[in-house]
Amino acid sequence: MRIVFAGTPEFGLPCLSALQNSEHQIVAVYTQPDRPAGRGRKLKFSAIKTWALEHNILVNQPVNFKSQAAISELQALKPDLMVVIAYGLILPTEVLNIPTFGCVNVHASILPKWRGASPIHNAILNGDEETGVAIMQMDKGMDTGDYYQITACKISDDDTTGTLHDKLARIAINPLLETIHNIQNYKAIPIKQNSSLATYAGKIKKEDGKIIWNNSAQKINQQIRAFNPWPLAYAILNGLNLQIIQANVVHNQSNQQPGTILEISKQGMLVSTKEKSILIEKIKFPGKNTIAISDYLNSNQTSLQVGQVFL
């Protein structure tokens, strides 16, 4: 089939590479316009664009699909199918109807749970035991289309959004290829979502990372894992935003105010919470690299002290 691929971040790369190595033809890649990034604010290509250019595939980057020019450009490609993975642009009905077989989306959740922009973050933040990938036929709603396949994936106790992202990106390959094969051979059977069970994962903001010490240690640990690698959980100490990279729940309960540093050892920095305590193992000071608490102790720094209270 003639396939147009639409995606922007790295999540879509394993599937894009698999499509390139399949019997199908990728006639173009759509990705969001280049964005300023870094301290120099230089324009940066998306991961998908970089890959496409390396493989000599046509790249189109419309700002949106409101213009007739953008619509005509897609029509001229005569696609049989459009595969959409974390593209980040709304596709109007006119676009969804251009490919012969419409548009298929890979969504990183067990739909209808966690429709929306940040399903991986929210699965960890919520303490879900499993998540997955859904291969769905797109309609005009937000992740509301009928699905063809859902593949589950267990969430490990030490999974972060980063590690789970990579697992799901790989898991999606075979279900996507199988679905495309079935669509091509008119064997695909769409299944309607039960919208009464839908939950929504809104866009993550930096301020969502602020730790509320009056939560339980389990909830705080989920927050730390959910916001790694971005935006990173943080707490305020002595006026500085201290980012918390890695931690574990400790089952002892303290009568100290939540957020109080109880102990600092080579194992980590023990901090009280509303329920149980949390052992912080890796941190990041502003403008510095990530450092393990054991290495912090070896460096003879003194900015962290027992009895201090995080805000």
C-alpha positions in Angstrom: 0.0 0.0 0.0 1.0 3.6 -0.5 1.3 4.9 3.0 1.7 8.4 4.4 3.2 8.5 7.9 2.4 11.3 10.2 4.4 11.7 13.5 6.7 14.0 15.4 8.6 12.6 18.4 10.7 9.4 18.8 7.7 7.3 19.8 6.8 6.7 16.1 10.3 5.7 15.0 10.2 1.9 15.5 6.9 1.6 13.6 8.1 4.0 10.9 11.3 1.9 10.4 9.2 -1.3 10.4 7.0 0.1 7.7 10.0 1.1 5.6 11.2 -2.5 5.8 7.8 -3.9 4.9 6.1 -4.6 1.6 4.5 -1.2 1.8 5.7 2.1 0.3 6.1 5.2 2.4 5.3 8.0 -0.1 5.7 10.8 2.4 6.3 11.7 6.0 4.3 14.5 7.7 5.7 16.0 10.9 5.3 19.3 12.8 7.2 22.4 11.7 10.7 22.8 13.0 10.8 24.4 16.5 13.4 26.6 18.2 15.2 24.6 20.9 18.1 24.9 23.3 19.7 28.0 24.6 20.6 29.3 21.1 16.9 28.8 20.1 18.0 27.3 16.8 15.4 25.5 14.7 15.4 21.8 15.5 14.1 18.9 13.3 11.7 16.4 14.8 13.0 12.9 15.3 10.7 11.7 12.5 11.9 14.4 10.1 15.6 13.5 10.8 14.9 9.8 10.1 12.9 10.6 6.9 15.7 12.8 5.5 18.3 10.1 6.2 16.1 7.6 4.2 15.4 10.0 1.4 11.7 10.2 2.0 9.6 13.3 1.2 8.9 15.4 4.2 5.9 17.8 4.5 5.4 20.1 7.4 2.2 22.1 7.2 1.3 24.3 10.1 -2.2 22.9 9.9 -4.7 21.6 7.4 -6.9 24.6 7.2 -5.6 25.7 3.7 -6.6 24.2 0.4 -2.9 24.0 -0.5 -2.2 21.6 2.4 -5.2 19.5 1.5 -4.2 19.4 -2.2 -0.6 18.4 -1.3 -1.9 15.4 0.6 -4.4 14.4 -2.1 -1.7 14.5 -4.8 0.2 11.7 -3.0 -2.8 9.4 -3.6 -2.3 7.5 -0.3 -4.0 4.2 0.4 -3.6 4.7 4.1 -2.3 7.3 6.6 -0.5 6.0 9.7 -0.6 8.6 12.5 1.6 8.2 15.7 1.9 11.2 18.1 1.7 13.7 15.2 0.4 16.5 17.4 -1.8 18.2 14.8 -5.6 17.9 14.5 -6.7 16.2 11.4 -10.0 17.5 10.0 -12.6 15.2 8.5 -11.5 16.2 5.0 -8.0 14.9 5.7 -9.3 11.7 7.3 -11.2 10.9 4.2 -8.4 11.4 1.7 -6.7 8.0 2.0 -8.5 5.1 0.5 -8.6 3.3 3.8 -8.7 6.4 6.0 -6.2 7.1 8.9 -5.0 4.6 11.4 -3.6 5.7 14.8 -1.3 4.1 17.3 -2.3 5.3 20.8 -0.3 4.4 23.9 -3.0 3.2 26.2 -5.7 0.6 26.5 -8.5 2.6 25.1 -10.9 4.0 26.1 -8.7 4.6 29.2 -6.3 7.6 28.9 -7.5 9.2 25.7 -5.5 12.4 25.0 -2.0 13.8 25.0 -0.2 12.1 27.9 -1.4 8.5 28.3 2.0 7.1 29.5 2.5 9.8 32.1 -1.0 9.3 33.5 -0.8 5.5 33.6 2.2 5.7 35.9 0.9 8.7 37.8 -2.4 6.8 38.5 -0.6 3.7 39.7 -2.0 1.5 36.9 -0.6 -2.1 36.8 -0.8 -2.3 33.0 -1.2 -0.1 30.0 -0.8 -0.9 26.3 -1.1 0.2 22.7 -4.3 0.5 20.7 -4.4 0.4 16.9 -7.5 2.5 16.0 -9.3 3.9 13.0 -9.3 7.7 13.4 -12.5 9.7 13.4 -13.1 13.4 14.2 -13.1 12.9 18.0 -10.0 12.7 20.3 -9.0 9.0 20.3 -12.7 8.0 20.0 -12.5 5.9 16.9 -13.1 2.1 16.6 -10.0 0.0 17.5 -8.7 -3.1 15.7 -6.2 -4.4 18.2 -5.2 -3.6 21.8 -1.9 -5.1 23.1 -1.3 -4.9 26.9 1.9 -4.2 28.7 2.7 -4.7 32.4 4.0 -1.6 34.2 7.0 -2.5 36.3 7.5 -1.0 39.7 10.6 0.8 38.4 9.2 1.9 35.1 9.4 5.6 34.3 7.6 7.3 31.4 10.9 7.1 29.5 11.3 3.3 29.9 7.6 2.6 29.3 7.6 4.9 26.3 10.3 2.7 24.7 8.5 -0.6 25.6 5.3 0.6 24.0 7.0 2.0 20.9 8.4 -1.5 20.2 5.3 -3.4 21.2 3.2 -1.4 18.7 5.1 -2.7 15.6 3.5 -6.1 15.1 -0.1 -5.1 15.8 0.3 -2.2 13.4 1.7 -4.3 10.6 -1.0 -7.0 11.2 -3.7 -4.4 11.2 -2.5 -2.9 7.9 -2.4 -6.4 6.4 -5.9 -7.0 7.5 -7.2 -3.7 6.2 -5.5 -4.3 2.8 -7.2 -7.7 2.6 -10.6 -6.4 3.9 -10.3 -8.6 7.0 -10.0 -5.9 9.6 -12.8 -5.9 12.2 -13.3 -2.6 14.0 -14.5 -2.7 17.6 -16.4 0.2 19.1 -15.0 1.8 22.3 -17.2 1.9 25.4 -17.1 5.7 25.8 -18.8 5.5 29.3 -15.4 4.1 30.5 -13.3 6.8 29.0 -10.7 8.7 31.0 -8.6 11.6 29.7 -4.9 12.4 29.9 -4.4 16.2 29.5 -1.2 17.9 28.4 1.5 17.8 31.0 2.9 21.1 32.2 6.2 21.8 34.1 4.3 22.9 37.2 2.7 19.5 37.4 6.0 18.1 38.6 5.9 19.9 42.0 5.9 17.4 44.7 3.1 17.7 47.4 4.7 16.2 50.5 1.3 15.7 52.1 0.7 12.9 49.7 1.7 9.3 50.4 5.2 8.1 49.6 3.6 5.8 47.0 1.9 8.6 45.3 5.0 10.8 45.3 7.1 7.9 43.9 4.5 7.5 41.1 4.9 11.2 40.4 8.7 11.0 40.3 8.5 8.1 37.8 5.8 9.6 35.7 7.6 12.8 35.2 11.0 11.2 34.3 12.4 12.2 31.8 10.1 15.3 31.5 9.2 17.6 33.1 10.9 15.9 36.1 9.4 16.1 39.6 10.8 18.8 41.8 10.7 20.2 45.3 11.8 23.6 46.7 14.6 23.7 49.3 16.3 26.9 50.4 14.7 28.7 47.5 16.0 26.3 44.9 14.1 23.9 42.7 15.7 20.5 43.4 14.7 17.9 40.8 14.0 14.4 42.0 15.2 11.8 39.5 14.9 8.5 41.3 13.4 7.3 44.6 11.8 4.3 46.4 9.1 3.9 49.0 10.3 3.0 52.6 7.7 1.5 54.9 8.6 3.3 58.1 6.3 6.1 59.3 7.7 9.3 60.8 6.0 11.8 63.1 7.9 14.6 61.5 6.3 17.2 59.2 5.9 15.8 55.6 8.8 16.9 53.5 11.3 16.8 56.4 14.8 15.3 55.6 15.1 12.4 58.2 18.4 10.9 57.2 21.1 11.2 54.6 23.2 8.1 53.9 24.9 6.3 51.0 21.6 4.6 50.4 19.8 7.9 49.8 18.0 10.8 51.4 15.1 9.7 53.5 12.2 12.2 53.5 8.9 12.0 55.5 5.5 12.0 53.8 1.9 11.8 54.9 2.1 8.0 54.7 5.4 6.1 55.0 8.7 7.7 53.9 10.5 8.1 50.6 14.1 7.3 49.9 15.5 9.7 47.3 18.4 8.2 45.5 19.2 10.6 42.6 18.7 14.4 42.4 19.6 17.3 40.2 20.6 20.7 41.4 19.8 23.7 39.1 22.3 23.9 36.3 24.0 20.7 37.4 24.1 17.1 36.2 22.1 14.3 37.9 23.9 13.0 41.0 23.4 10.0 43.2 23.1 10.8 46.9 26.1 8.6 47.6 28.2 10.7 45.2 26.8 13.9 46.8 28.1 12.7 50.2 31.5 11.9 48.7 31.7 15.5 47.3 31.6 17.0 50.8 28.7 19.3 49.9 26.6 20.6 52.7 23.5 22.1 51.1 21.4 19.1 52.2 21.0 18.7 56.0 18.9 16.5 58.2 16.0 18.4 59.6 15.5 20.7 56.6 12.0 20.8 55.2 11.1 20.7 51.5 8.4 23.0 50.4 
